[in-house]
Amino acid sequence: MPGPTSPSVSVVISTYNWPQALELALEALARQTMLPHEVIVADDGSRDDTRAMLERLARDYPVPLRHSWIEDKGFRLALARNRAIAATTGDYVLILDGDMLPHPKFVEDQVRAAERGSFVQGMRVLTDETGRDRLLSREVRQLGFFDRGLTRRRHTLRIPALAALSLRVTRNQKTSSIKGCSQAWWRDDLVALNGFDERYEGWGREDKDLAVRAFHHGLMRRMLRFGGLATHLYHRERHEDGASPNDPLLADTKATKRVRSPLGLDRHLEEFAREPLPDLRESVRR
């Protein structure tokens, strides 16, 4: 396990109106062999039932649990994530989607993989409808290689030696396989990049834009396979044919070699420096 000099870890987990999935993900984070410093929910405008679930869960949560909510004005994931990142207090930020259930050693593996000059791209264990329903019904806590309900069985394999090899051989600046559902970043790198570009609204490309700007800044991408496992709960995809209304923005980022987001993290840093985002545990225990 990483030692006493390991970075403090903030988990930013995004959500929108699926409290059942988010609850499972938060419970999985609470069972980590290495607990994060804090968990911040980046909420893109969910209804009150998500807040009610968070307050219920917070009563016995083992680490600070914070809720960053923005008004529902359409798909604004970049904004939701930026506000949550601005509220983090850890050295290292793990970005997860709220339909991703982390393996018990997820945080430990991500901290072991942390290396300056790079960010880490994680993999997904994909479920089908059967696997999703088995998890949501709490029939099982996680699915293994031989369980029914999986579509990418190889990603269930946690093999630390192969994970270390993967991190070494995939150090590059390729944009393939960039997905914001499971990434790990040094917080000061995110600040230098000014976080996600909040001009990205509607589905797609905000995660790839961040990676491209990181490459322009000199950072490398490293792929974490056979470690940092997280299981994605099946749902119908929101996009069609792989196209996104944000494609022109991404093309401009590449053409101009942009590093910093023109509309990003710095809009929120001062707000949370003045008044930190409350720990829900404190409010529900009063």
Steps between C-alpha positions, in 0.01 A plus 500: 500500500626856430685650794472808725632732228216406263294792368167580662220393266179679411241303304275703270203291394248641252129427499167588346171352622613144567527487881481119507822470300669784688420338834670176395804694377526697825463185707782342298720804570424461871633141488840589353812341643645852483234757572508827306547830679150607391226428247332783309187439294496710182126525443377630164156598633349185650161499673455509878511121533874505434556752778282296736704186425825687563381632835391152605831347393702779662392402853747211510737592219868444589641812326371850424216480246427824314229588250560753222172563316426719198163584351370264233544691174591209279815289479768715669743238626806722450354767728384245759842338516686831517300619801569172677871508412522857627362378833756220539770522765707193407823485299372242255156495335326183387220574253221243481155480351217425740417176319850357560541261795863496614678183605605498871859576397408769250643792700804302610579404141454857375731642766760237421478607134540872571800656329588862437489616139205280411136417555353151517221368282307214657302220339137390538355161580189508279175340608193415299143541627522176698821601675368847573183361656692251712706784643211743546294233677801436730505134403878547475742780589724449199527273198795272436646352185266200493179681605209550265415854401834619362608605151873572561620223726871574461455828687396312815854367543707677765864401451736757662809395302316542170353829621850635562609381156198664338585834661857481365426397143204733442673826591415716198282783369244300307137613509354152452304350789469832686196476726418726795312222678822389675805724509760612754666843502733702719286788619763761416507372141123552479546853634773568243267381222210699649297180524233402253383745234149604605409603147448128443129438552304201380660159466861450421861603459555697822719214627700476179544880493654488849738223391607685184575816698695287749712371212561856383618571857750214479313239703487134403207260509553163670247217478415299810395151395478205743461745789283788615200292399152653483178345371272704276126452547337451163277775358406612152752746361385860453681554171462369149761402243786632713434863397486790743393864466828581674723364222580850364620610844733203521633569151577858603686383813719277283560767235593776745704276734293634787613412854264687731125483481357844411199435724601276783612419850620846602138619504437287810826480695450824692146403599614188681813664636269744681248239612583129470230266377329359812549144617152346495588292807512811713161634390311171544652430844388828653 
